[in-house]
């Protein structure tokens, strides 16, 4: 059973995409869904309150999803916290995904599969995040 109080931060520079993702999560019952439309805003929000799951677009101006992940990992280390990072991508191919995993993401969702993959991936993130934070 999913933890509907799971804190989720959606970061996408396309307001339409972030709104659709947030609405999908809210319709599924998740009560703590926040939106940032750029990485700097997301980092500011994380400074004020940590999140359990970060869903970020890979391609964003200024700070992309991989750079954001690196900064989130630094914050996690400072705060003895674990943030489960799901990267949204239109990029395909194993080299792109290997790069993303090497940079510290935990999971990815192909944008073309968003409607099928979003909720199962968030549910998996919830279970993994809960385990990780238990060990910290």
Residue frames as a rotation matrix with the C-alpha (Angstrom) as fourth column:
UNK 1
0.579 0.815 0.000 0.00
0.815 -0.579 0.000 0.00
0.000 0.000 -1.000 0.00
UNK 2
-0.120 -0.678 0.726 1.49
0.606 -0.629 -0.487 3.36
0.786 0.382 0.486 -0.98
UNK 3
-0.316 -0.080 -0.945 2.36
0.845 -0.478 -0.242 6.00
-0.432 -0.875 0.219 1.59
UNK 4
0.322 0.566 0.759 0.07
0.873 -0.488 -0.006 8.81
0.367 0.664 -0.651 0.45
UNK 5
0.943 -0.075 -0.325 1.93
0.116 -0.840 0.530 11.29
-0.313 -0.538 -0.783 2.67
UNK 6
0.147 -0.924 0.354 5.14
0.913 0.265 0.311 10.70
-0.381 0.278 0.882 0.71
UNK 7
0.436 -0.054 -0.898 6.77
-0.104 -0.995 0.009 14.05
-0.894 0.090 -0.440 -0.08
UNK 8
0.132 -0.287 0.949 7.31
0.925 0.380 -0.014 14.45
-0.357 0.879 0.316 -3.81
UNK 9
0.113 -0.168 -0.979 8.94
-0.176 -0.973 0.147 17.35
-0.978 0.156 -0.140 -5.64
UNK 10
0.465 0.118 0.877 8.35
0.805 0.355 -0.475 17.61
-0.367 0.927 0.070 -9.40
UNK 11
0.013 -0.552 -0.834 10.87
-0.101 -0.831 0.548 19.72
-0.995 0.077 -0.066 -11.34
UNK 12
-0.133 -0.009 0.991 10.19
0.943 0.307 0.130 20.48
-0.305 0.952 -0.032 -14.97
UNK 13
-0.809 -0.254 -0.530 10.68
0.145 -0.960 0.240 23.73
-0.569 0.117 0.814 -16.87
UNK 14
-0.757 0.654 0.023 7.57
-0.054 -0.097 0.994 22.98
0.652 0.751 0.109 -18.91
UNK 15
-0.732 0.483 0.480 4.71
-0.655 -0.307 -0.690 24.07
-0.186 -0.820 0.542 -16.67
UNK 16
0.248 0.855 -0.457 2.22
-0.914 0.362 0.182 21.91
0.321 0.372 0.871 -18.57
UNK 17
-0.007 -0.334 -0.943 4.29
-0.103 0.938 -0.331 18.76
0.995 0.095 -0.041 -17.92
UNK 18
-0.923 -0.385 -0.017 4.85
-0.012 0.073 -0.997 19.49
0.385 -0.920 -0.072 -14.24
UNK 19
-0.445 0.840 0.309 1.16
-0.882 -0.351 -0.316 20.24
-0.157 -0.413 0.897 -13.77
UNK 20
0.344 0.552 -0.760 0.11
-0.690 0.697 0.194 17.00
0.637 0.458 0.621 -15.48
UNK 21
-0.383 -0.569 -0.727 2.52
0.123 0.749 -0.651 14.98
0.916 -0.339 -0.217 -13.33
UNK 22
-0.961 0.018 0.277 1.35
-0.269 -0.312 -0.911 16.69
0.070 -0.950 0.305 -10.13
UNK 23
-0.103 0.995 0.016 -2.31
-0.995 -0.103 0.004 16.16
0.006 -0.016 1.000 -11.03
UNK 24
0.196 0.107 -0.975 -1.69
-0.365 0.931 0.028 12.49
0.910 0.350 0.221 -11.80
UNK 25
-0.722 -0.538 -0.434 -0.03
0.220 0.416 -0.882 12.03
0.655 -0.733 -0.182 -8.42
UNK 26
-0.813 0.472 0.340 -2.78
-0.568 -0.519 -0.638 13.97
-0.124 -0.713 0.691 -6.62
UNK 27
0.140 0.898 -0.417 -5.50
-0.919 0.275 0.283 11.93
0.368 0.344 0.864 -8.33
UNK 28
-0.019 -0.243 -0.970 -3.70
0.017 0.970 -0.244 8.79
1.000 -0.021 -0.014 -7.14
UNK 29
0.779 0.479 -0.404 -4.06
0.406 0.106 0.908 10.13
0.478 -0.871 -0.112 -3.59
UNK 30
-0.222 -0.919 -0.327 -0.62
0.935 -0.105 -0.338 11.61
0.276 -0.380 0.883 -2.92
UNK 31
0.721 0.649 -0.244 -1.10
0.691 -0.642 0.332 14.63
0.059 -0.408 -0.911 -0.65
UNK 32
0.531 -0.618 -0.580 2.37
0.057 -0.656 0.752 16.20
-0.846 -0.433 -0.313 -0.52
UNK 33
0.179 -0.413 0.893 3.25
0.973 0.208 -0.099 17.08
-0.145 0.887 0.439 -4.11
UNK 34
0.375 -0.161 -0.913 5.19
0.060 -0.978 0.198 20.26
-0.925 -0.128 -0.357 -4.80
UNK 35
0.670 -0.122 0.732 6.23
0.743 0.102 -0.662 21.77
0.006 0.987 0.159 -8.14
UNK 36
0.132 -0.652 -0.747 9.29
-0.003 -0.754 0.657 23.75
-0.991 -0.084 -0.101 -9.17
UNK 37
0.939 0.298 0.172 9.71
0.173 0.024 -0.985 25.00
-0.298 0.954 -0.029 -12.71
UNK 38
0.521 -0.850 -0.078 13.50
-0.373 -0.145 -0.917 25.21
0.768 0.507 -0.392 -12.58
UNK 39
0.226 -0.522 -0.823 16.35
0.602 0.738 -0.303 23.61
0.765 -0.427 0.481 -10.68
UNK 40
-0.754 -0.540 0.373 17.27
0.078 -0.638 -0.766 26.72
0.652 -0.549 0.523 -8.68
UNK 41
-0.073 0.819 0.568 13.74
-0.852 -0.348 0.392 26.97
0.519 -0.456 0.723 -7.31
UNK 42
0.669 0.285 -0.687 13.84
-0.032 0.934 0.356 23.26
0.743 -0.216 0.634 -6.49
UNK 43
-0.252 -0.854 -0.456 17.10
0.588 0.239 -0.772 23.66
0.768 -0.463 0.442 -4.57
UNK 44
-0.706 0.081 0.704 15.66
-0.448 -0.820 -0.355 26.59
0.548 -0.566 0.615 -2.65
UNK 45
0.387 0.919 0.081 12.61
-0.730 0.251 0.636 24.49
0.564 -0.305 0.767 -1.77
UNK 46
0.515 -0.253 -0.819 14.84
0.335 0.939 -0.079 21.59
0.789 -0.234 0.568 -0.67
UNK 47
-0.640 -0.739 0.211 16.82
0.143 -0.384 -0.912 23.92
0.755 -0.554 0.352 1.59
UNK 48
-0.416 0.581 0.699 13.59
-0.840 -0.541 -0.050 24.70
0.349 -0.608 0.713 3.40
UNK 49
0.282 0.549 0.787 12.15
-0.724 0.660 -0.202 21.19
-0.630 -0.512 0.584 3.44
UNK 50
-0.783 -0.617 0.079 13.57
-0.459 0.658 0.598 17.90
-0.421 0.432 -0.798 2.25
UNK 51
0.298 0.851 -0.432 11.65
-0.954 0.250 -0.165 15.57
-0.032 0.461 0.887 -0.01
UNK 52
0.178 -0.180 0.967 11.51
-0.259 0.940 0.223 11.79
-0.949 -0.291 0.121 -0.28
UNK 53
0.066 -0.073 0.995 11.14
0.844 0.536 -0.016 11.62
-0.532 0.841 0.097 -4.06
UNK 54
-0.140 -0.175 -0.975 12.42
-0.363 -0.907 0.215 14.06
-0.921 0.383 0.064 -6.65
UNK 55
0.285 0.251 0.925 11.04
0.791 0.483 -0.375 13.72
-0.541 0.839 -0.061 -10.18
UNK 56
0.120 -0.364 -0.924 13.10
-0.199 -0.920 0.337 15.91
-0.973 0.143 -0.183 -12.51
UNK 57
0.989 0.143 0.038 13.28
0.027 0.078 -0.997 16.52
-0.145 0.987 0.074 -16.22
UNK 58
0.252 -0.948 0.194 16.69
0.866 0.311 0.391 15.78
-0.431 0.069 0.900 -17.69
UNK 59
-0.478 -0.455 0.751 16.71
0.814 -0.550 0.185 18.69
0.329 0.700 0.634 -20.15
UNK 60
0.721 0.591 -0.361 16.21
0.679 -0.706 0.202 22.04
-0.136 -0.391 -0.910 -18.44
UNK 61
0.498 -0.554 0.667 17.95
0.161 -0.697 -0.699 25.38
0.852 0.456 -0.258 -18.99
UNK 62
0.339 -0.512 0.790 20.79
-0.799 -0.599 -0.046 26.53
0.496 -0.616 -0.612 -16.69
UNK 63
-0.595 -0.464 0.657 20.88
-0.742 0.632 -0.226 23.46
-0.310 -0.621 -0.720 -14.42
UNK 64
-0.156 0.546 -0.823 19.75
-0.671 0.552 0.494 20.21
0.724 0.630 0.281 -16.01
UNK 65
0.778 0.624 0.065 18.39
-0.488 0.536 0.689 17.15
0.395 -0.568 0.722 -14.23
UNK 66
0.503 -0.670 -0.547 21.80
0.589 0.728 -0.350 15.50
0.633 -0.146 0.760 -13.89
UNK 67
-0.530 -0.682 0.504 23.37
0.114 -0.646 -0.755 18.63
0.840 -0.342 0.421 -12.39
UNK 68
0.125 0.677 0.725 20.38
-0.799 -0.365 0.479 18.94
0.588 -0.639 0.495 -10.07
UNK 69
0.848 0.170 -0.502 20.87
0.053 0.915 0.400 15.33
0.528 -0.365 0.767 -8.99
UNK 70
-0.098 -0.968 -0.231 24.50
0.602 0.127 -0.789 16.04
0.793 -0.216 0.570 -8.09
UNK 71
-0.580 -0.083 0.810 23.46
-0.394 -0.843 -0.368 19.01
0.713 -0.532 0.456 -5.96
UNK 72
0.520 0.823 0.227 20.68
-0.676 0.235 0.698 16.98
0.521 -0.517 0.679 -4.29
UNK 73
0.596 -0.376 -0.710 23.18
0.448 0.889 -0.095 14.24
0.667 -0.261 0.698 -3.45
UNK 74
-0.550 -0.800 0.240 25.42
0.278 -0.446 -0.851 16.86
0.787 -0.401 0.468 -1.81
UNK 75
-0.226 0.571 0.789 22.47
-0.794 -0.577 0.191 18.16
0.564 -0.584 0.584 0.23
UNK 76
0.746 0.515 -0.422 21.55
-0.247 0.802 0.543 14.60
0.619 -0.301 0.726 1.18
UNK 77
0.087 -0.813 -0.575 25.06
0.615 0.498 -0.611 13.95
0.784 -0.301 0.544 2.43
UNK 78
-0.708 -0.347 0.615 25.07
-0.145 -0.781 -0.607 17.16
0.691 -0.519 0.503 4.50
UNK 79
-0.200 0.773 0.602 21.66
-0.936 -0.333 0.117 16.37
0.291 -0.540 0.790 6.00
UNK 80
-0.914 -0.191 0.357 22.05
-0.300 0.912 -0.280 12.61
-0.272 -0.363 -0.891 6.45
UNK 81
0.126 0.992 -0.022 19.03
-0.479 0.042 -0.877 12.09
-0.869 0.121 0.481 4.20
UNK 82
-0.795 -0.286 0.534 18.22
0.316 0.556 0.769 10.06
-0.517 0.780 -0.352 1.09
UNK 83
0.028 0.760 -0.649 16.24
-0.629 -0.492 -0.603 11.49
-0.777 0.425 0.464 -1.80
UNK 84
-0.160 0.014 0.987 15.09
0.570 0.818 0.081 9.00
-0.806 0.575 -0.138 -4.41
UNK 85
-0.299 -0.066 -0.952 15.68
-0.522 -0.824 0.221 10.66
-0.799 0.563 0.212 -7.79
UNK 86
0.127 0.399 0.908 13.61
0.699 0.614 -0.367 9.77
-0.704 0.681 -0.201 -10.85
UNK 87
-0.638 -0.426 -0.642 14.76
-0.166 -0.738 0.655 11.39
-0.752 0.524 0.400 -14.07
UNK 88
0.556 0.808 0.195 12.31
0.176 0.115 -0.978 12.12
-0.813 0.577 -0.078 -16.88
UNK 89
-0.450 -0.814 -0.368 13.83
-0.273 -0.266 0.924 11.75
-0.850 0.516 -0.103 -20.30
UNK 90
0.777 0.548 -0.311 13.10
-0.450 0.138 -0.882 11.65
-0.441 0.825 0.354 -23.99
UNK 91
-0.101 -0.904 -0.416 16.65
-0.993 0.117 -0.012 10.39
0.060 0.412 -0.909 -24.54
UNK 92
0.925 0.352 0.146 16.88
-0.355 0.935 -0.004 6.76
-0.138 -0.048 0.989 -25.47
UNK 93
0.488 -0.756 -0.435 19.75
-0.150 0.419 -0.896 4.36
0.860 0.503 0.091 -25.54
UNK 94
0.715 -0.206 -0.668 21.95
0.645 0.563 0.517 2.69
0.269 -0.801 0.535 -23.00
UNK 95
-0.372 -0.919 0.128 24.75
0.771 -0.383 -0.509 5.28
0.517 -0.091 0.851 -23.14
UNK 96
-0.266 0.357 0.895 22.38
-0.301 -0.913 0.275 8.07
0.916 -0.196 0.350 -22.03
UNK 97
0.779 0.627 -0.010 20.96
-0.216 0.283 0.934 5.93
0.588 -0.726 0.357 -19.23
UNK 98
0.373 -0.737 -0.564 24.41
0.850 0.515 -0.112 4.79
0.373 -0.437 0.818 -18.11
UNK 99
-0.556 -0.547 0.626 25.46
0.312 -0.835 -0.453 8.43
0.771 -0.056 0.635 -17.89
UNK 100
0.145 0.714 0.685 22.40
-0.520 -0.534 0.667 9.22
0.842 -0.452 0.294 -15.77
UNK 101
0.893 0.176 -0.414 22.96
0.200 0.669 0.716 6.31
0.403 -0.722 0.562 -13.39
UNK 102
-0.025 -0.982 -0.185 26.65
0.862 0.073 -0.501 7.24
0.506 -0.172 0.845 -13.10
UNK 103
-0.563 -0.136 0.815 25.55
-0.052 -0.979 -0.199 10.73
0.825 -0.154 0.544 -12.00
UNK 104
-0.997 0.011 0.082 23.46
-0.081 0.079 -0.994 9.31
-0.018 -0.997 -0.078 -9.17
UNK 105
-0.216 0.976 -0.033 19.87
-0.925 -0.194 0.326 8.93
0.311 0.101 0.945 -10.37
UNK 106
-0.587 0.083 0.806 17.91
-0.467 0.778 -0.420 6.03
-0.662 -0.623 -0.418 -8.94
UNK 107
-0.172 0.614 0.770 15.38
0.673 0.645 -0.363 5.49
-0.719 0.456 -0.524 -11.73
UNK 108
-0.894 -0.063 -0.444 14.15
-0.256 -0.740 0.621 6.99
-0.368 0.669 0.646 -14.97
UNK 109
0.098 0.927 0.362 10.92
0.411 0.294 -0.863 7.33
-0.906 0.234 -0.353 -16.89
UNK 110
-0.844 -0.245 0.478 10.81
0.530 -0.239 0.813 7.71
-0.085 0.940 0.331 -20.63
UNK 111
-0.714 0.584 -0.385 8.46
-0.428 -0.800 -0.420 10.58
-0.553 -0.135 0.822 -21.38
UNK 112
-0.524 0.513 -0.680 6.79
-0.688 0.217 0.693 8.46
0.503 0.831 0.239 -24.04
UNK 113
-0.359 0.335 -0.871 5.84
0.364 0.910 0.200 5.96
0.860 -0.245 -0.448 -21.31
UNK 114
-0.863 -0.103 0.494 4.90
-0.329 -0.627 -0.706 8.50
0.382 -0.772 0.508 -18.62
UNK 115
0.006 0.966 0.260 1.24
-0.923 -0.094 0.373 7.52
0.384 -0.242 0.891 -18.31
UNK 116
0.644 0.222 -0.732 2.14
-0.099 0.973 0.208 3.85
0.759 -0.061 0.648 -17.73
UNK 117
-0.005 -0.835 -0.550 5.28
0.570 0.449 -0.688 4.26
0.822 -0.317 0.474 -15.64
UNK 118
-0.257 -0.199 0.946 4.75
-0.391 -0.874 -0.290 7.23
0.884 -0.444 0.147 -13.31
UNK 119
0.496 0.553 0.670 2.68
-0.809 0.013 0.588 5.68
0.316 -0.833 0.453 -10.51
UNK 120
0.923 -0.192 -0.332 4.49
0.258 0.952 0.167 2.31
0.284 -0.240 0.928 -10.38
UNK 121
-0.002 -0.991 0.134 7.87
0.514 -0.116 -0.850 4.09
0.858 0.067 0.510 -10.29
UNK 122
-0.165 0.012 0.986 6.75
-0.633 -0.768 -0.096 6.44
0.757 -0.640 0.134 -7.50
UNK 123
0.848 0.494 0.193 5.42
-0.479 0.556 0.679 3.47
0.228 -0.669 0.708 -5.52
UNK 124
0.622 -0.708 -0.335 8.79
0.621 0.706 -0.340 1.73
0.477 0.003 0.879 -5.94
UNK 125
-0.238 -0.705 0.668 10.56
0.078 -0.700 -0.710 4.95
0.968 -0.117 0.221 -4.92
UNK 126
0.386 0.489 0.782 8.44
-0.746 -0.332 0.577 5.11
0.542 -0.806 0.237 -1.78
UNK 127
0.990 0.009 -0.141 9.46
0.060 0.877 0.476 1.62
0.128 -0.480 0.868 -0.75
UNK 128
0.282 -0.959 -0.002 13.13
0.752 0.222 -0.620 2.23
0.595 0.173 0.785 -1.50
UNK 129
-0.122 -0.279 0.953 13.20
-0.205 -0.932 -0.299 5.67
0.971 -0.232 0.056 0.12
UNK 130
0.734 0.485 0.476 11.67
-0.573 0.067 0.817 4.27
0.364 -0.872 0.327 3.28
UNK 131
0.850 -0.466 -0.245 14.36
0.511 0.843 0.167 1.57
0.129 -0.267 0.955 3.47
UNK 132
0.033 -0.907 0.419 17.21
0.592 -0.320 -0.740 3.98
0.805 0.273 0.526 2.78
UNK 133
-0.019 0.001 1.000 16.17
-0.479 -0.878 -0.008 6.52
0.878 -0.479 0.017 5.40
UNK 134
0.949 0.313 0.026 15.76
-0.195 0.521 0.831 3.72
0.247 -0.794 0.555 7.96
UNK 135
0.579 -0.790 -0.200 19.46
0.796 0.601 -0.072 2.89
0.177 -0.117 0.977 7.59
UNK 136
0.016 -0.601 0.799 20.69
0.274 -0.766 -0.582 6.49
0.962 0.229 0.152 7.81
